[in-house]
Amino acid sequence: MISASDTDIPGTASNLKKGLGLALLVIVFDQISKWWIITSVMNPPRVIEVLPFFNLVLAFNQGVSFGLFDTGSGAGQWLLASIAIAISIGLAVWLARAVHVTVVVALGLIIGGAMGNVVDRFAVGAVVDFLDFHAFGHHWPAFNVADTGITIGAAILILESFFQPKDDVWLIEKP
């Protein structure tokens, strides 16, 4: 079994505070970026070419990733927001028990991203997306800062799982 080392964040209360602090930063940066896009950059809405492979756009996603499960209904928005909140609570429990700094960072990014998109669902009725990458005429679905936090956090967790011994696979403090 691996115990906390010098590179880990000591103490679960500290982990929870730091992880949730990072989540709050993601939420704030996400909401400020969306507010700026809606009120200034995309007023009026249009496609703004920033680089030959990157545009700023304005899209309202009522589904989940890449528009999947788009119900177009208010009940669907409440359901998706409720699922995101429930998952975030579960991740916060994991966060409180995490002993590795990389897991704390990853979970903070994922929770912040999920909750940033929940704010949109309640405030706008859809998730605001505006980052549009494309190549050779094919566009990746538009996304936002919250989605970036979720993706980077998930990638960190996946990479972290490859470098942990089998008996430490859950990356939590054992009672």
VOZA-487559 format. One line per 3 residues: for each residue x, y, z of C-alpha. Coordinates in Angstrom, 2 decimals. Each point is the difference from the previous one (the first is absolute). Layout:
REM residues N
X:Y:Z; ...
REM end
This chain:
REM residues 175
0.00:0.00:0.00; 1.19:3.50:-0.84; -0.28:2.63:2.69
0.01:3.75:-0.37; 3.43:1.24:-1.04; 1.72:3.36:-0.07
-1.67:0.77:-3.34; -3.52:-0.60:1.34; -2.29:2.46:1.69
-0.19:-0.95:3.69; -3.37:-0.41:1.69; -3.41:-0.60:-1.50
-1.51:3.30:1.23; 2.79:1.83:-1.80; -0.60:-2.08:-3.12
-3.69:0.79:-0.01; 0.61:3.74:0.48; 2.64:0.15:-2.71
-1.97:-2.10:-2.46; -3.19:1.98:0.54; 2.02:3.21:-0.21
1.23:-1.09:-3.42; -3.57:-0.92:-0.95; -1.13:3.50:0.98
2.74:1.54:-2.16; -1.14:-2.07:-2.97; -3.63:1.06:0.55
0.92:3.69:0.29; 2.29:-0.03:-3.07; -2.62:-1.97:-1.96
-2.83:2.37:0.88; 2.07:3.14:-0.65; 1.07:-1.33:-3.40
-3.60:-0.85:-0.94; -1.27:3.38:1.19; 2.69:1.75:-2.07
-0.82:-2.08:-3.09; -3.76:0.60:0.28; 0.04:3.69:0.93
2.97:1.31:-1.98; 1.64:-2.31:-2.50; -3.12:-1.58:-1.48
-2.19:3.07:-0.01; -1.22:-0.49:-2.71; 0.63:-3.76:-0.33
2.40:-0.95:-2.80; 2.98:-2.21:-0.77; 3.31:1.65:0.87
3.06:-1.61:-1.56; 2.85:0.21:2.52; 2.42:-2.44:-1.68
-0.29:-2.10:-3.16; -1.09:-2.94:2.20; -1.85:1.85:2.80
-3.15:2.14:0.09; -2.10:1.65:2.65; -3.68:-0.85:-0.43
-3.13:0.11:2.13; -1.89:-3.24:0.57; -2.57:-1.04:2.57
0.22:-3.71:0.82; -3.11:-1.46:1.65; 1.46:-3.52:0.08
3.16:-1.41:1.51; 3.37:-0.38:-1.70; -0.21:0.86:-3.69
-3.76:0.54:0.22; -0.84:-3.61:0.89; -3.33:-0.57:1.77
-1.31:3.41:-1.06; -3.61:-0.13:1.13; -0.71:3.66:-0.68
-2.22:0.03:3.08; 0.21:1.73:3.35; -0.42:-3.34:1.76
3.01:-1.33:-1.90; 2.10:2.93:1.21; -1.01:-0.69:3.62
0.76:-3.69:-0.42; 3.45:0.62:-1.50; 0.80:2.61:2.67
-1.13:-2.38:2.75; 2.19:-2.79:-1.37; 3.01:2.37:-0.16
-0.61:1.13:3.58; -0.30:-3.60:1.25; 3.21:-1.01:-1.77
1.77:3.08:1.38; -1.05:-0.95:3.54; 1.43:-3.48:-0.54
3.23:1.49:-1.36; 0.19:2.33:3.02; -0.16:-3.03:2.30
2.86:-1.53:-2.00; 1.83:3.34:0.19; -0.30:0.05:3.80
1.71:-3.40:0.14; 2.64:0.63:-2.69; 3.65:-0.09:1.05
1.79:0.78:-3.26; 0.32:3.60:-1.19; -0.70:-1.00:-3.61
-3.32:-1.58:1.00; -0.95:3.11:2.02; 0.73:2.21:-3.02
-1.84:-2.32:-2.41; -3.11:-0.23:2.16; 0.00:3.76:0.60
0.09:0.62:-3.76; -2.80:-2.49:-0.68; -2.25:1.28:2.79
0.57:3.62:-1.05; -0.73:-0.78:-3.63; -3.15:-1.95:0.81
-1.31:2.71:2.30; 0.88:2.76:-2.48; -2.25:-1.68:-2.53
-2.71:-0.51:2.64; -0.02:3.77:0.58; -0.67:0.45:-3.73
-2.86:-2.49:0.02; -1.72:1.90:2.79; 0.85:3.53:-1.22
-0.30:-0.38:-3.78; -1.88:-3.27:-0.51; 2.95:-1.45:-1.92
3.77:-0.23:0.20; 1.77:2.87:-1.76; 2.75:-1.24:-2.35
2.31:2.25:-1.99; 3.36:-1.66:-0.77; 0.01:-1.52:-3.50
3.01:-1.98:-1.25; 0.01:-1.32:-3.54; 2.21:-1.55:-2.66
-0.50:-0.92:-3.66; -3.64:1.09:0.06; -0.88:-2.05:3.07
-0.97:1.74:3.24; 0.36:-1.44:3.48; -3.21:0.79:1.92
0.21:3.40:1.67; 0.94:-0.06:3.67; 0.84:2.34:2.89
2.34:0.48:2.97; -2.06:-2.33:2.21; 0.23:-2.78:-2.60
3.76:0.57:-0.13; 0.23:-0.45:3.78; -1.99:-3.23:-0.18
2.13:-1.35:-2.85; 3.35:0.91:1.56; -1.11:-1.37:3.39
-1.14:-3.29:-1.55; 3.25:-0.29:-1.95; 2.01:0.55:3.20
-1.98:-2.74:1.78; 0.54:-2.42:-2.87; 3.73:0.73:-0.16
0.28:-0.22:3.79; -1.62:-3.43:-0.04; 2.77:-1.32:-2.27
2.70:0.98:2.48; -1.53:-1.29:3.25; 0.71:-3.43:1.46
-2.96:-2.39:-0.14; -0.63:0.22:3.75; -0.29:3.80:-0.23
-2.32:0.11:-3.00; -2.79:1.97:1.75; 2.44:2.74:1.01
-1.72:0.59:3.32; 0.98:-0.08:3.63; -0.95:-3.38:1.41
-1.75:0.01:3.40
REM end
